[in-house]
Amino acid sequence: MSKNEFDFGDLRTQNLNEMKKYYSIEEIAKLNNLRHEILNKLGGNEKITISQMFFFEVARCHILLLQESYESSNNYEKEKFATFVGASFWYINRYGWPTGKISAKAKENHKQIKSLEEKLEKIKEKKKRDEIKLIIKGLKTTADHQVTRKIAGHIYLQKKEEELTLKHLVESYVGVYGKTNDVTSEENQALDNYFKNNVSFQEIAELNTYEEIEQFVKNIYRDLKIKI
């Protein structure tokens, strides 16, 4: 990066013209070429914006700066470092990159929401409308990361500097660690608790492909009786 005044908030909303204030055309073109290279490798089904590419680079720089402190810290501090890195992924894309998979309960919730929204169109009384809106809010589903952002943070904080290129970070996060499934809020909470209490980042770090992680997650879904 050529300038250091570029912060997280700016990067989320900048368009190409605004980026030109901070970066040369050559830098933007270089990142855009890398973006297309990564998209081609991932099969062309994913979407990565040029803004997200810049944000990934900001995240990568922070990870590299934090690694020395992470290595010398105790377990409690390591958790905080990983949380910080995980939060940067939230800002890049809070919903992650969907697999297109949806749980049976989430699918049922979507049906109920559609029915209630149709009902809502015919109701004029404010009290009844508010009641239905509240029900709809409770039925909303959520994007559940197959691998928690914190665990991804631990994995990247342990990468060697020469390994953690921008290309590797984007490919591995968009193609593996940043994948999400559509589940209910209750299922999402159950999965969060399971990962928090039963899964170590070392287990995930040993899985090298998306297929291996997908199978790992399937086993967790089975244990929690989540049909997907």
N, C-alpha and C positions, 0 to 999 in steps of 0.2 A: 504494500500500500504506500502511496506517495505522500499522504497527509494523515495526521493523527487526530484531526478534530472531528472525524466522522464517528458518531456514536450510535448506540443501538436504536434509539427512537427515530433518528434520521433515516436509517437504513430500511426500516419497515415501510416507509411511505414514499421514498424518493422515486421519481420517474427518471427516464434517461437524461433529460435535459438538466435536472438537478444534479445527477451524478457527475455530469461534465464539469460542475463547479469544483469537484473534489478529485477527479481522476482524469487522466488523459484518454483520448480516444483509443490509443493503443492498448491501454490497460483494460478498458471496457471491452474492446474487441477480443483481447486474449482470453478474458473470462468467459465471454460469450461463446468462443470457439470450444473452450473446455466444457462448457455447459452442454453444447450439442454432442460432444464426444461422449460425455457421461450418459446423456439421454439415449444415444444410440446403443451403448453397451447395456443399458438397463432394459432395452427392448422397445423403447418409444412410447410406452404406456404411461409413464410418469410425467409429471409437470414440475419443472423447476424454473423459477423466474430469475432474471438477472439480479434482481434485488436480493433474492435468497442466496445467490452465489456470493455476493459481497458479504452478506451476513454470516455465511459459513466461514468465510475467511477471517472475519472478526472473531468468531468463536474459536477457530483454530489458533489464532494468535494468543487468545486468552488461555487456552489449554496449555500451550507451550510455556507461557509465562508462569503458570501455576504448578507445573510438573515437579520442579525442584522442591517446592514447599510441600506438595502432596506427598512426595516420597519420604520426607523427614517428619511427617506429622503422625499423630496417634490415630486410632480408628475413628474416634469421634470427629476429629478434624477432617479426616478423609471423607467422611459422610457429607460434611458441609461443603467441601470443595466439589464433590460429585454433584451435589444439589445445585450449586452455582452453575456448573457446566450444563446440567440438565435444563436449567431455566433458560439458558441461551437457546437451546433447541426449541423450547416453547415459543420464544419470540420469532424464531425462523418460520415455524409453522405449527401452531398450537394443536391442530387437528392431525398432524402427521401425514403420512401418505397411505391412503386406504387400500386395503387388500380387495375390497369389494365384498367381503364376507360379513354376514350379519347373523346374530344369534336368533334362535327361534322366538325367544321372548321379545327381543327388540323388534322383530318382524311383526309380532302381534301388536306391540305398542304402536307401530306405524299405522296399522290398520285402524286401531281405535282412535288415533289422532285424526286420521282422515275422516272418519265417521263423525267425530265431534266437531271438526271444522265445518263440515257440511251442515250440521245441526245449528252451529253458531250463526251461519248466514241467515237463518230463518228466525232467529230470536232478536228482539229489540230491547227487551227489559234489561237494564244495566246489571242488576243483581244476578240474574241468571247467566248473563254473558260472562260476568266476572267469575262465577263459579265454574263454568265450563273452561274458561281460560286457565284457571288454576289447575284443573284436572289435566289439561293438555300439557301444562308446564311440568307436572309430575311424571308424565309419560314420555317426555323427551329422552331420546337415547344419546349416547356419547361415544366418541372415538376413543377406544381403549388401545394404548400402545402395547404391542405384543412384548416388547421389552421396555421396562420403565426408563424414563429419561435419566434418572439417577444412575441406574446400572450402566447405561450407555456412557454416562459421564465417567464412571470408574474405569471403564474399558479404555476410553480415549486418554485418560490421564496416565495410563500405564504404557501407552504406545511410545516407542522410540521416536525421537524427533524426525529421523529420516523416513520413518514409516508414515508419519502423520502429514502427508501432503494434502493439499486441498482436494485433489482428485480422489484420494482414498477416503477422506472424511465425507465428502458428498456421496460418493458411490455407496459406502458402507451404511451411512445413515438413511439415505433415501431408499436404498435397495434392501436393507436388512433391519437395522435397529429402529428406524422411524416408522415402520409399518403399523397400521391400526386396523382394528375390527370394530364394527358397529354393535354395541351392547347396551343393555339397560344400565341406569345409574347404580342399581343394586348389584348387578353383575360386575360393574366397574369397581365398586368398592370392595367386593369379595376378592377380585383379582389383585387389587392394590395390597390388600391385607396378606394375601397368599405370598406375593413377591416379597413383601416386607419381612415376613416371618419365616419363609421357607426357602428362598432362593438367594444364592450369593452371586456376586458379579463374576467370581471365578468360574462358576458353572457356565454362565453365558459366554464368557470370553473364550471358552474351549470349543464353542460351536462356530464353525467357520463359514457356513453358508446359510442362506435364507431358508433352505429346505430343512436344515438341521434345527434351526430355531423354530420353524413352523411346527415341526414334530414335537419339540420340547413344549411348546405352548399348547398343542393339542392335548398332550398328557395332562397339563394343568386344568384345561377346560373339562376334561373327562373327570378328574378328581373333584371338581367343583360342580359337576353335573350341568355344565353349560353346553347346550346343543348349538352347533354352528355349522 
